[in-house]
Amino acid sequence: MKKYFIVNLGCDDHTEFTLELTDEELKTILKFCNENNKVADYQCKPEIQVFEYDEKINSYYDCDNPINKQYRDFI
């Protein structure tokens, strides 16, 4: 199992949490997030981003490098 940082980003706020996932669970989560982000075509529609968790870095994630696709990747 590996730890990931999940962020649900909306216009005004965001929700974030860590989650330990197996490789198979990660595939399912990524499929779900990519489908959500594919239809998040309006500025305020929330996008879900998945990041690898790194305990050595103070910041949980690198905002520019999620491991799943964002809406802009589909257009």
Secondary structure, DSSP 8 states (H G I E B T S, - for coil): -EEEEEEEE-SS-EEEEEEEE-HHHHHHHHHHHHHHHHT--STTS-EEEEEE--TTSSSS--TT--SS--HHHH-
